[in-house]
């Protein structure tokens, strides 16, 4: 789903971009592997791992979409060097999920799980940001399948790969471990303002303990 050209009118002042990024007029489709087919009767969002009560928490699609709906206006910075500014993301805030299914006190990280076993790890503080959202809408319209319908995670202050498409759940972890792209050479944290693209750039303490 592309964005309207009016988002970038000629001569309009643009906000600052992270280093190495370029402004993108539309919204390119970028992902690894095929687009999954949505099956609402089988879809489930799970919170598991080190939960405060030790239980797994689940919502079906109807239940998840009935959770409080919020909007976050935020940029999207892709590690492939394009940035989309001022997108309006609508969905369920991560802090809402944290409130409904609290993590145990010792939790430090979250693994976000998506279709086909895809995963991305986040520090709990990044996941708990007021602007982290499980997006179901962009620009007031439902996401397309290519852009992550029914749910994608958006973590505006990190590179876009840290927020997977087609999310199916989160795992609370008491120690960090790398997700799909992090195991394949991408930076463990992924801060675009520090241009943390690749694992060889990691400083001590930015990756999981061996």
ZIUR-V745485 format. One record per residue. RES is the residue in three letters. PSI is psi as a letter, one per 40 degrees, with the letter a starting at -180 (999 if undefined). OMEGA is omega in degrees with one decimal (* if undefined). D_LAST is the distance of its C-alpha to the last C-alpha in Angstrom with 2 decimals. Layout:
RES_PSI_OMEGA_D_LAST, RES_PSI_OMEGA_D_LAST
This chain:
UNK_h_-179.2_40.90, UNK_i_-179.9_41.82, UNK_i_-178.3_42.56, UNK_i_-179.5_46.11, UNK_d_-177.2_47.13, UNK_e_178.2_48.54, UNK_d_179.4_45.07, UNK_g_179.5_45.40, UNK_i_-177.5_49.06, UNK_h_176.8_50.23, UNK_e_180.0_50.11, UNK_i_179.7_48.13, UNK_h_-178.7_45.81, UNK_i_175.7_42.17, UNK_i_-179.1_39.35, UNK_i_176.7_36.77, UNK_i_173.7_34.09, UNK_i_-179.3_30.51, UNK_h_177.2_30.28, UNK_e_-178.1_30.68, UNK_i_174.8_32.02, UNK_i_-178.6_35.53, UNK_h_-179.4_37.69, UNK_h_179.4_38.21, UNK_d_-179.2_41.54, UNK_a_-178.9_40.64, UNK_g_-179.0_37.59, UNK_i_175.5_36.28, UNK_h_178.9_34.79, UNK_h_173.3_31.28, UNK_i_178.9_29.01, UNK_h_177.2_27.39, UNK_a_-176.1_29.33, UNK_i_174.5_32.56, UNK_h_-177.7_33.89, UNK_i_175.8_33.80, UNK_h_-178.4_37.13, UNK_h_177.5_37.42, UNK_g_-172.2_38.81, UNK_d_-178.7_39.68, UNK_e_-180.0_40.59, UNK_e_-175.3_37.14, UNK_h_179.2_35.05, UNK_h_174.5_32.96, UNK_h_-174.6_30.53, UNK_i_167.7_28.10, UNK_h_-174.3_26.01, UNK_a_-176.4_23.86, UNK_b_-175.4_20.75, UNK_g_175.9_20.72, UNK_i_-176.7_24.26, UNK_d_-178.8_26.31, UNK_e_179.0_28.81, UNK_e_-177.8_26.54, UNK_i_171.6_28.55, UNK_h_179.8_28.11, UNK_h_-174.6_30.27, UNK_i_172.6_32.04, UNK_h_170.0_34.61, UNK_i_-173.9_36.69, UNK_d_179.4_37.74, UNK_d_180.0_40.90, UNK_d_-178.0_39.21, UNK_d_-179.0_36.42, UNK_e_176.5_38.98, UNK_e_177.7_41.05, UNK_i_-178.4_38.41, UNK_h_-176.8_39.35, UNK_h_177.9_39.52, UNK_i_175.9_38.59, UNK_i_176.9_38.54, UNK_h_174.6_36.28, UNK_h_-172.7_37.53, UNK_i_177.2_34.64, UNK_i_174.4_33.66, UNK_h_-177.4_31.39, UNK_h_179.9_29.37, UNK_i_180.0_28.20, UNK_e_175.7_25.68, UNK_e_167.9_28.48, UNK_e_171.0_30.24, UNK_i_176.7_32.89, UNK_h_175.2_33.43, UNK_h_-173.3_35.78, UNK_i_170.3_37.27, UNK_f_177.9_38.83, UNK_i_177.6_38.02, UNK_h_-178.3_39.03, UNK_h_177.2_36.49, UNK_h_179.4_37.85, UNK_a_-176.2_36.11, UNK_h_179.5_34.24, UNK_i_178.0_32.23, UNK_d_-179.5_28.69, UNK_d_175.8_29.83, UNK_d_177.4_32.50, UNK_d_178.5_30.04, UNK_d_179.9_28.07, UNK_d_-178.5_31.43, UNK_d_-179.7_32.50, UNK_g_-174.0_29.28, UNK_i_173.9_27.50, UNK_i_173.3_23.85, UNK_i_-176.5_23.09, UNK_d_-176.0_22.71, UNK_e_-179.3_19.02, UNK_h_180.0_18.15, UNK_d_-174.9_16.16, UNK_i_177.4_15.76, UNK_h_169.3_17.91, UNK_h_178.0_17.61, UNK_h_-177.4_20.96, UNK_h_-178.5_22.29, UNK_a_-179.6_25.20, UNK_i_178.4_27.51, UNK_e_178.6_26.44, UNK_e_177.9_22.97, UNK_i_-176.4_22.02, UNK_i_174.5_19.41, UNK_h_-178.2_18.17, UNK_i_179.5_15.80, UNK_i_167.7_17.26, UNK_i_-178.6_16.90, UNK_d_-179.5_19.55, UNK_d_177.1_21.61, UNK_d_179.5_21.93, UNK_d_-175.5_22.92, UNK_e_178.9_25.36, UNK_i_178.9_27.15, UNK_e_-175.6_30.92, UNK_e_175.7_30.98, UNK_h_-172.2_28.42, UNK_h_169.4_30.63, UNK_g_-171.0_30.73, UNK_h_171.8_33.46, UNK_e_-177.0_36.28, UNK_i_169.6_38.68, UNK_h_-178.4_38.90, UNK_f_179.0_42.11, UNK_e_-179.5_43.70, UNK_i_176.7_43.38, UNK_i_173.2_41.18, UNK_i_169.7_38.31, UNK_i_178.1_39.14, UNK_d_-178.7_37.19, UNK_d_180.0_35.91, UNK_e_169.1_34.54, UNK_e_178.7_32.80, UNK_h_11.8_35.57, UNK_e_-177.0_35.53, UNK_h_168.5_32.49, UNK_i_176.5_30.01, UNK_h_175.5_27.69, UNK_h_177.2_28.50, UNK_g_-166.2_26.28, UNK_d_-175.2_28.62, UNK_e_176.6_26.56, UNK_i_175.7_23.76, UNK_i_-171.6_24.21, UNK_d_-178.6_25.92, UNK_e_178.6_23.25, UNK_e_175.4_21.36, UNK_g_-174.0_24.48, UNK_i_167.5_25.03, UNK_i_171.6_28.52, UNK_f_-176.5_29.83, UNK_i_178.2_27.60, UNK_e_178.4_27.90, UNK_i_178.2_25.76, UNK_i_178.1_22.81, UNK_h_175.4_20.18, UNK_h_-175.9_19.28, UNK_i_177.7_15.68, UNK_e_174.6_14.51, UNK_i_-177.4_10.89, UNK_i_166.4_10.06, UNK_i_-172.2_9.49, UNK_i_174.8_11.20, UNK_a_-173.5_14.87, UNK_d_-177.3_17.24, UNK_d_178.6_17.77, UNK_d_175.6_14.36, UNK_e_-176.3_13.17, UNK_f_169.6_16.20, UNK_e_177.0_15.68, UNK_i_-175.7_16.81, UNK_i_-176.3_15.63, UNK_d_-178.1_13.43, UNK_d_173.8_16.26, UNK_f_177.4_19.37, UNK_h_-178.1_21.90, UNK_d_-179.0_25.00, UNK_e_173.4_26.60, UNK_e_-179.7_23.83, UNK_f_-179.7_23.85, UNK_g_-175.8_20.14, UNK_d_-168.6_20.58, UNK_i_-174.3_17.86, UNK_d_-179.8_14.16, UNK_e_178.0_15.28, UNK_e_-173.6_16.85, UNK_h_173.2_13.84, UNK_i_177.1_14.05, UNK_h_179.2_11.58, UNK_e_-178.9_10.76, UNK_e_177.6_11.80, UNK_i_178.6_8.73, UNK_i_175.6_6.24, UNK_h_179.8_3.78, UNK_999_*_0.00
